[in-house]
Amino acid sequence: MNKVRTRIAPSPTGDPHVGTAYIALFNRCFAHQHGGEFVLRIEDTDQQRSTDKSEQDILSSLQWLGLSWDEGPGCEGNAGPYRQSERSQIYSDHIQLLLDNGSAFRCFCTSQRLDELRKQQMQDKEQPGYDGHCAGLSEQECEEKCASGEPHVIRMKIPDAGECDFEDMLRGSVSIAWSQIDMQVLIKSDGMPTYHFANVVDDHLMEISHVIRGEEWINSTPKHILLYQYFGWEAPVFCHMPLLRNPDKSKLSKRKNPTSIRYYDAMGYLPEALLNYLGMMGWTMPSGEEKFSLSEMEASFDISRVSLGGPIFDIEKLDWLNGKYIREELSDEEFAQRFAAWAFAPEKVAQIVPLLKQRVERFSDVASLGGFFIDGSLEISEESFAHKSIDSAQAMKILQFTLWKLETLDELNRVSVEEVLQALTAKFDLKIRDFLFPLFVALSGKAVSTSVIESIVILGIDITRARVRQGISVLGGISKKQGKALEKEFRNF
């Protein structure tokens, strides 16, 4: 076997997801078990949604877990740069190779034509996909259209018939008909590469030997293999890991379970316990031991022991494991030190103190007034939301609409949160005190507390989301049918 090099390639477009850490863990263990290297690459081709803050959150969250990388941002190697936004010339050079050898073509179809094509295909019960309308344009026609400034993308050509056969490390032989594969856009109209194109080019140039990723990418693998063939490159070994699941077997998502790594930090989980738990997702130590360190996992790692059944991310099991770590790994002194570092982190205290200082008369008031900032789940009931002007249905609606609005913000700060709450108050046609009441209860467990705006900023979106959902749950919850109706109303709100 040549030198093993694996990679994780997160997109900085949202919260640092536990699924990213899960895939990173297995990539790192596989590489290090074979004496290889683990690479971190930032796939920020989506310039509209990618943010520096999201990138920093991802990097700091992986570091908090102990998932360091051998090459990548902050640990430069010979294969950089490690951000796709810094590799534009590389992609330009490589797409020209495909245009020159006839493996790719310029597509000038408008979004209107593509929409009409898709509607017709759906109506005819055909496989939706690009119909090759521009694939036959001559070089001269393309040059004329480009000269006149017509916007266009660059697509890859796909075989007309047959199947793509490849070997998956966990699944064995996989066969997917080319008729199921679309003529993928490789370069967008803004000149930026799509994930599929940049992914293949970067993996080759960074000498990635094994691509270990989530099973949602299985159906995209034929496109990637074909691109390797078009370039005349040897494809890496592919391995598609089972996706993390909610207890109801659905794909792990923030709508049903906390998925942000920051949430688990904010809730007081030990990073070594969370990392251990992710290692148990579909994999077991040869001894069957459930509690193990990263170094122990790396030393014993065998990817063939990964089970293809969707691993269940069970918070109760994580709580059990985290408690085991606290009791067995921390001395009383270490417990005190780590609790203090978590609960009284200087940046957290600096935000909370001004709120409490204006309301307390003695230090013994602090716990009752500000304890909710370090609480986990609050002790609230439906009666907690009793209000003379707002019933349970409206309280749930206020909580859900506020959460949806907050989730659209690039950053939670006093100005952005205040604007959201004021705008929603006006839409609901309520007095500000009445509108904020359900939020006071959901966030602090009390009808009156510190400023809702400041509380949201300090708690952050992850804890705010969890508490709002808890509030909705104790109010009776929102059914699937009700949820769809609320989403429709929210879009028109």
C-alpha positions as CSV (number, residue, x, y, z in Angstrom):
1,M,0.0,0.0,0.0
2,N,1.3,3.5,-0.9
3,K,1.4,6.1,1.8
4,V,-2.1,6.5,3.3
5,R,-3.5,10.0,3.3
6,T,-7.1,10.7,4.3
7,R,-8.9,14.0,4.6
8,I,-11.9,15.8,6.0
9,A,-13.3,18.6,3.9
10,P,-16.0,20.6,5.8
11,S,-17.9,23.4,4.2
12,P,-17.9,26.6,6.4
13,T,-21.6,27.3,6.0
14,G,-23.1,26.6,9.4
15,D,-22.6,25.1,12.8
16,P,-19.7,22.7,13.4
17,H,-21.7,19.4,13.0
18,V,-21.0,16.3,15.1
19,G,-21.3,14.4,11.8
20,T,-18.2,16.2,10.6
21,A,-16.3,15.2,13.8
22,Y,-17.5,11.6,13.4
23,I,-16.1,11.4,9.8
24,A,-13.0,13.2,10.8
25,L,-12.4,10.8,13.7
26,F,-12.6,7.7,11.4
27,N,-10.4,9.3,8.8
28,R,-7.7,10.2,11.3
29,C,-7.8,6.8,13.0
30,F,-7.5,5.0,9.6
31,A,-4.6,7.2,8.5
32,H,-2.7,7.0,11.8
33,Q,-3.3,3.2,12.1
34,H,-1.5,2.8,8.8
35,G,1.3,5.3,9.7
36,G,-0.2,7.9,7.3
37,E,-1.4,11.5,7.4
38,F,-4.8,13.1,8.1
39,V,-5.5,16.3,6.1
40,L,-8.0,19.1,6.8
41,R,-9.3,21.1,3.8
42,I,-11.8,23.9,3.8
43,E,-14.3,23.5,0.9
44,D,-15.6,27.1,0.7
45,T,-16.6,27.3,-2.9
46,D,-20.1,28.4,-1.9
47,Q,-19.1,32.1,-1.6
48,Q,-22.7,33.1,-0.7
49,R,-22.9,31.0,2.4
50,S,-19.3,30.5,3.5
51,T,-18.1,32.6,6.4
52,D,-14.9,33.1,8.3
53,K,-16.7,32.6,11.6
54,S,-18.1,29.3,10.5
55,E,-14.6,28.2,9.5
56,Q,-13.1,29.2,12.8
57,D,-16.0,27.5,14.7
58,I,-15.2,24.3,12.8
59,L,-11.5,24.4,13.5
60,S,-11.9,25.3,17.1
61,S,-14.5,22.6,17.7
62,L,-12.3,19.9,16.2
63,Q,-9.4,21.1,18.3
64,W,-11.6,21.1,21.4
65,L,-12.4,17.5,20.7
66,G,-8.7,16.7,20.3
67,L,-9.0,16.0,16.6
68,S,-5.8,17.7,15.4
69,W,-4.7,17.3,11.7
70,D,-1.3,16.7,10.2
71,E,-1.9,19.1,7.3
72,G,-4.3,22.0,6.8
73,P,-5.0,25.5,8.1
74,G,-2.5,26.4,10.7
75,C,-0.4,23.3,9.9
76,E,0.7,23.9,6.4
77,G,2.2,21.2,4.3
78,N,3.4,20.9,0.7
79,A,-0.1,20.3,-0.8
80,G,-1.6,23.7,0.1
81,P,-3.3,26.1,0.0
82,Y,-5.9,24.3,2.0
83,R,-8.9,26.6,1.3
84,Q,-10.6,26.1,-2.0
85,S,-11.2,29.9,-2.4
86,E,-7.4,30.2,-2.6
87,R,-7.0,27.6,-5.4
88,S,-8.9,29.3,-8.2
89,Q,-6.1,29.2,-10.7
90,I,-5.6,25.5,-10.1
91,Y,-9.3,24.9,-11.0
92,S,-9.1,27.2,-14.1
93,D,-6.1,25.3,-15.4
94,H,-7.7,21.9,-14.9
95,I,-11.1,22.7,-16.3
96,Q,-9.3,23.8,-19.5
97,L,-7.8,20.4,-19.8
98,L,-11.3,18.8,-19.8
99,L,-12.6,21.4,-22.3
100,D,-9.6,20.6,-24.6
101,N,-10.1,16.8,-24.5
102,G,-13.8,17.1,-25.0
103,S,-14.8,15.7,-21.6
104,A,-16.6,18.9,-20.6
105,F,-18.7,21.5,-22.4
106,R,-20.0,25.0,-21.9
107,C,-23.7,25.2,-21.2
108,F,-25.6,28.5,-21.9
109,C,-29.1,27.3,-20.9
110,T,-31.0,29.8,-18.9
111,S,-32.5,28.9,-15.5
112,Q,-36.0,29.4,-17.1
113,R,-35.2,26.7,-19.7
114,L,-33.8,24.3,-17.1
115,D,-36.9,24.9,-14.9
116,E,-39.2,24.1,-17.8
117,L,-37.2,21.0,-18.7
118,R,-37.4,19.7,-15.2
119,K,-41.2,20.3,-15.0
120,Q,-41.7,18.5,-18.3
121,Q,-39.5,15.5,-17.1
122,M,-41.4,15.3,-13.9
123,Q,-44.7,15.4,-15.8
124,D,-43.5,12.6,-18.1
125,K,-42.3,10.7,-15.1
126,E,-38.7,10.7,-16.5
127,Q,-35.5,10.9,-14.5
128,P,-34.8,14.6,-14.0
129,G,-31.5,15.8,-15.4
130,Y,-29.9,17.9,-18.0
131,D,-30.7,16.8,-21.6
132,G,-27.4,17.7,-23.2
133,H,-28.8,20.7,-25.1
134,C,-25.5,22.5,-25.4
135,A,-23.2,19.5,-25.6
136,G,-23.2,19.7,-29.4
137,L,-22.3,23.4,-29.7
138,S,-19.2,24.0,-31.9
139,E,-16.2,25.8,-30.6
140,Q,-17.0,28.8,-32.7
141,E,-20.5,29.0,-31.4
142,C,-19.2,28.9,-27.8
143,E,-16.7,31.6,-28.5
144,E,-19.3,33.9,-30.0
145,K,-21.6,33.4,-27.1
146,C,-18.8,34.0,-24.6
147,A,-17.7,37.1,-26.6
148,S,-21.3,38.5,-26.4
149,G,-21.2,38.0,-22.6
150,E,-23.8,35.2,-22.3
151,P,-23.5,33.7,-18.8
152,H,-22.7,30.0,-18.8
153,V,-21.6,27.1,-16.7
154,I,-19.3,24.2,-17.6
155,R,-20.7,20.7,-17.4
156,M,-19.2,17.2,-17.6
157,K,-20.2,14.7,-20.2
158,I,-21.7,11.4,-19.1
159,P,-21.8,8.1,-21.0
160,D,-25.1,7.4,-22.8
161,A,-25.5,3.8,-21.6
162,G,-24.0,1.2,-19.3
163,E,-23.1,1.3,-15.6
164,C,-20.3,2.6,-13.3
165,D,-18.9,-0.2,-11.3
166,F,-16.6,0.4,-8.3
167,E,-15.5,-1.2,-5.1
168,D,-16.4,0.3,-1.7
169,M,-14.2,-0.7,1.3
170,L,-17.3,-1.5,3.4
171,R,-19.9,-2.3,0.8
172,G,-18.0,-4.3,-1.8
173,S,-19.1,-4.0,-5.4
174,V,-21.4,-1.1,-6.2
175,S,-23.0,-0.6,-9.6
176,I,-24.9,2.5,-10.7
177,A,-26.4,3.1,-14.1
178,W,-25.1,6.1,-16.0
179,S,-28.7,6.9,-16.8
180,Q,-29.1,7.9,-13.1
181,I,-26.2,10.4,-13.3
182,D,-26.7,14.0,-14.4
183,M,-24.3,16.0,-16.5
184,Q,-22.9,17.7,-13.4
185,V,-22.0,21.4,-13.4
186,L,-18.3,21.6,-12.8
187,I,-17.8,25.4,-12.9
188,K,-20.6,27.7,-11.9
189,S,-21.5,30.9,-13.8
190,D,-19.5,33.0,-11.2
191,G,-16.4,31.0,-12.2
192,M,-16.2,29.1,-8.9
193,P,-15.9,25.3,-9.1
194,T,-18.7,23.1,-7.7
195,Y,-17.9,20.6,-4.9
196,H,-17.7,17.7,-7.3
197,F,-15.0,19.2,-9.5
198,A,-12.9,20.8,-6.8
199,N,-13.1,17.7,-4.6
200,V,-11.6,15.5,-7.3
201,V,-8.9,17.9,-8.3
202,D,-7.9,18.6,-4.7
203,D,-8.0,15.0,-3.6
204,H,-5.6,14.1,-6.5
205,L,-3.2,17.0,-6.0
206,M,-3.2,16.4,-2.3
207,E,-2.4,12.7,-2.9
208,I,-5.4,11.5,-0.9
209,S,-5.3,7.7,-1.0
210,H,-8.6,6.9,0.7
211,V,-11.8,8.9,0.6
212,I,-13.7,8.0,3.7
213,R,-17.0,10.0,3.8
214,G,-20.7,9.7,4.5
215,E,-23.0,7.3,2.6
216,E,-24.9,10.2,1.1
217,W,-22.1,10.6,-1.4
218,I,-22.4,7.1,-2.9
219,N,-24.6,8.2,-5.8
220,S,-22.1,11.0,-6.6
221,T,-19.1,8.6,-6.8
222,P,-19.6,7.7,-10.5
223,K,-19.2,11.4,-11.4
224,H,-16.0,11.5,-9.4
225,I,-14.6,8.3,-10.9
226,L,-15.4,9.5,-14.4
227,L,-13.5,12.8,-13.7
228,Y,-10.5,10.8,-12.6
229,Q,-10.7,8.9,-15.9
230,Y,-11.1,12.1,-17.9
231,F,-7.9,13.4,-16.3
232,G,-6.1,10.1,-16.7
233,W,-5.6,9.8,-12.9
234,E,-5.8,6.8,-10.6
235,A,-8.9,7.1,-8.4
236,P,-8.5,6.8,-4.6
237,V,-10.1,4.0,-2.6
238,F,-13.7,4.9,-1.6
239,C,-15.3,4.1,1.7
240,H,-18.8,5.3,2.6
241,M,-19.6,5.4,6.3
242,P,-23.1,4.9,7.6
243,L,-24.9,8.2,8.6
244,L,-25.6,9.0,12.2
245,R,-29.3,8.6,13.1
246,N,-31.8,10.0,15.5
247,P,-33.5,7.4,17.8
248,D,-36.4,7.2,15.3
249,K,-33.8,6.1,12.7
250,S,-34.1,9.4,10.7
251,K,-30.9,11.1,9.6
252,L,-29.4,13.1,12.5
253,S,-30.5,16.7,12.1
254,K,-30.7,19.8,14.2
255,R,-34.5,19.7,14.0
256,K,-34.7,16.6,16.2
257,N,-31.4,16.4,18.0
258,P,-28.6,18.9,19.0
259,T,-26.0,18.5,16.2
260,S,-23.6,21.4,16.8
261,I,-20.4,20.5,18.6
262,R,-20.6,23.8,20.4
263,Y,-23.9,22.7,22.0
264,Y,-22.1,19.8,23.7
265,D,-19.4,22.1,24.9
266,A,-21.9,24.6,26.2
267,M,-23.8,21.8,28.0
268,G,-20.7,20.7,29.9
269,Y,-19.8,17.5,28.2
270,L,-16.1,16.4,28.4
271,P,-14.6,16.5,24.9
272,E,-12.8,13.1,25.5
273,A,-16.2,11.6,26.4
274,L,-17.9,13.0,23.3
275,L,-15.1,11.8,21.1
276,N,-15.2,8.4,22.7
277,Y,-18.9,8.3,22.0
278,L,-18.5,9.2,18.3
279,G,-16.0,6.3,18.1
280,M,-18.7,3.9,19.3
281,M,-20.9,5.0,16.3
282,G,-21.0,1.8,14.3
283,W,-17.6,0.6,15.5
284,T,-16.4,-1.4,18.5
285,M,-13.1,-2.1,20.1
286,P,-11.9,-5.7,19.7
287,S,-12.3,-6.2,23.4
288,G,-15.8,-4.8,23.4
289,E,-14.7,-2.1,25.8
290,E,-17.0,1.0,25.6
291,K,-14.7,3.5,27.2
292,F,-11.5,4.2,25.3
293,S,-9.2,7.0,24.4
294,L,-8.3,8.4,21.0
295,S,-4.9,6.8,21.1
296,E,-6.4,3.4,22.1
297,M,-8.9,3.7,19.2
298,E,-6.1,4.5,16.8
299,A,-4.0,1.6,18.0
300,S,-6.8,-0.9,17.6
301,F,-8.6,0.5,14.6
302,D,-9.8,-1.8,11.9
303,I,-12.2,-0.1,9.5
304,S,-13.7,-3.5,8.5
305,R,-15.3,-3.6,12.0
306,V,-17.6,-0.7,11.0
307,S,-21.2,-1.8,10.9
308,L,-23.3,-0.6,8.0
309,G,-26.4,-0.3,10.2
310,G,-27.2,3.4,10.9
311,P,-25.6,4.2,14.3
312,I,-28.1,5.8,16.7
313,F,-26.9,9.0,18.4
314,D,-28.5,8.5,21.8
315,I,-28.1,11.4,24.2
316,E,-28.9,9.2,27.2
317,K,-26.0,6.9,26.3
318,L,-23.7,9.9,25.9
319,D,-24.8,11.1,29.3
320,W,-24.0,7.8,30.8
321,L,-20.5,7.7,29.2
322,N,-19.8,11.4,30.1
323,G,-20.7,10.6,33.8
324,K,-18.4,7.6,33.7
325,Y,-15.6,9.8,32.5
326,I,-16.3,12.4,35.2
327,R,-16.3,9.8,38.0
328,E,-13.4,7.6,36.8
329,E,-11.0,10.1,35.1
330,L,-11.3,13.3,37.2
331,S,-10.0,13.6,40.7
332,D,-11.9,16.0,43.0
333,E,-9.3,18.7,42.3
334,E,-9.5,18.1,38.5
335,F,-13.3,18.2,38.6
336,A,-13.2,21.5,40.4
337,Q,-10.7,23.0,38.0
338,R,-12.6,21.8,34.8
339,F,-16.0,22.8,36.2
340,A,-14.7,26.3,37.0
341,A,-13.1,26.6,33.6
342,W,-16.4,25.7,32.0
343,A,-18.8,27.6,34.2
344,F,-16.7,30.6,34.9
345,A,-14.8,31.1,31.6
346,P,-13.7,34.8,31.6
347,E,-15.4,35.6,28.4
348,K,-18.7,34.1,29.6
349,V,-18.5,35.8,33.0
350,A,-17.7,39.2,31.4
351,Q,-21.0,39.0,29.5
352,I,-23.1,37.8,32.5
353,V,-21.9,40.1,35.3
354,P,-23.3,43.4,33.9
355,L,-26.7,41.8,33.7
356,L,-26.7,40.4,37.2
357,K,-24.9,43.4,38.9
358,Q,-27.9,45.6,38.2
359,R,-30.4,43.2,39.8
360,V,-28.7,41.6,42.9
361,E,-28.5,42.9,46.4
362,R,-26.3,40.2,47.7
363,F,-24.1,37.5,46.1
364,S,-26.5,34.9,47.3
365,D,-29.0,36.2,44.8
366,V,-26.7,35.3,41.9
367,A,-27.6,31.6,41.7
368,S,-31.4,32.1,41.5
369,L,-31.1,35.0,39.1
370,G,-28.3,33.8,36.8
371,G,-28.2,30.1,37.3
372,F,-30.0,29.4,34.1
373,F,-26.9,30.5,32.1
374,I,-25.2,27.2,33.2
375,D,-28.3,25.0,33.6
376,G,-29.0,22.2,31.1
377,S,-32.7,21.4,30.7
378,L,-34.9,23.8,32.8
379,E,-37.7,22.6,35.0
380,I,-40.7,24.1,33.2
381,S,-44.2,22.8,32.6
382,E,-47.2,24.0,30.6
383,E,-48.4,25.9,33.6
384,S,-45.1,27.9,33.4
385,F,-46.4,29.5,30.2
386,A,-49.8,30.5,31.7
387,H,-50.6,34.1,30.5
388,K,-53.7,36.2,30.4
389,S,-53.3,37.3,26.8
390,I,-51.4,34.3,25.1
391,D,-52.6,30.8,24.9
392,S,-50.5,27.7,24.4
393,A,-50.9,27.7,20.6
394,Q,-49.8,31.3,20.2
395,A,-46.9,30.8,22.7
396,M,-45.6,27.9,20.6
397,K,-45.9,30.0,17.5
398,I,-44.0,32.8,19.1
399,L,-41.2,30.4,20.1
400,Q,-41.0,28.7,16.7
401,F,-41.1,31.8,14.6
402,T,-38.4,33.5,16.9
403,L,-36.2,30.4,16.5
404,W,-36.5,30.3,12.7
405,K,-35.7,34.0,12.5
406,L,-32.7,33.7,14.8
407,E,-31.4,30.8,12.8
408,T,-31.2,33.1,9.7
409,L,-28.8,35.5,11.4
410,D,-25.1,35.3,10.4
411,E,-24.2,36.5,14.0
412,L,-26.1,36.8,17.2
413,N,-25.4,40.2,18.7
414,R,-27.5,42.7,20.6
415,V,-28.5,44.7,17.5
416,S,-29.4,41.7,15.3
417,V,-31.4,40.0,18.0
418,E,-33.2,43.1,19.0
419,E,-34.2,43.8,15.4
420,V,-35.6,40.3,15.1
421,L,-37.7,40.5,18.3
422,Q,-39.0,44.0,17.5
423,A,-40.0,43.0,14.0
424,L,-41.8,39.8,15.2
425,T,-43.5,41.8,18.0
426,A,-45.0,44.1,15.4
427,K,-46.0,41.2,13.1
428,F,-47.8,39.5,16.0
429,D,-49.4,42.8,16.9
430,L,-48.6,42.3,20.6
431,K,-47.1,44.5,23.4
432,I,-43.4,43.8,23.7
433,R,-43.8,42.5,27.3
434,D,-46.5,40.0,26.2
435,F,-44.5,38.8,23.1
436,L,-41.4,38.2,25.2
437,F,-43.1,36.3,28.0
438,P,-42.9,32.8,26.4
439,L,-39.2,33.5,25.6
440,F,-38.5,34.5,29.2
441,V,-40.0,31.2,30.4
442,A,-38.3,29.0,27.7
443,L,-34.9,30.5,28.1
444,S,-34.7,31.1,31.9
445,G,-37.5,29.0,33.4
446,K,-39.0,32.2,34.9
447,A,-41.6,34.7,33.8
448,V,-39.2,37.5,34.6
449,S,-35.4,37.4,34.3
450,T,-32.5,39.2,32.8
451,S,-32.9,40.8,29.3
452,V,-34.1,38.3,26.7
453,I,-31.9,39.9,24.1
454,E,-28.8,39.6,26.2
455,S,-29.7,36.1,27.3
456,I,-30.0,34.9,23.7
457,V,-26.6,36.4,22.8
458,I,-24.9,34.9,25.9
459,L,-26.6,31.4,25.6
460,G,-25.9,31.3,21.8
461,I,-28.0,29.7,19.1
462,D,-27.3,26.1,20.2
463,I,-28.6,26.4,23.8
464,T,-31.3,28.8,22.7
465,R,-32.5,26.3,20.1
466,A,-32.5,23.5,22.6
467,R,-34.5,25.5,25.2
468,V,-37.0,26.8,22.7
469,R,-37.7,23.3,21.6
470,Q,-38.1,22.2,25.2
471,G,-40.6,25.0,25.7
472,I,-42.5,23.9,22.6
473,S,-42.5,20.3,23.8
474,V,-43.9,21.0,27.2
475,L,-46.6,23.1,25.5
476,G,-47.8,20.0,23.7
477,G,-45.5,20.1,20.7
478,I,-46.1,20.8,17.0
479,S,-47.3,17.9,14.8
480,K,-45.9,17.3,11.3
481,K,-49.1,18.7,9.8
482,Q,-49.0,21.8,12.1
483,G,-45.3,22.2,11.3
484,K,-45.9,22.4,7.6
485,A,-48.7,24.9,8.1
486,L,-46.5,27.1,10.3
487,E,-43.6,26.9,7.8
488,K,-45.9,28.2,5.1
489,E,-47.2,31.0,7.3
490,F,-43.7,31.9,8.3
491,R,-42.6,32.2,4.7
492,N,-45.3,34.7,4.1
493,F,-45.0,36.4,7.5
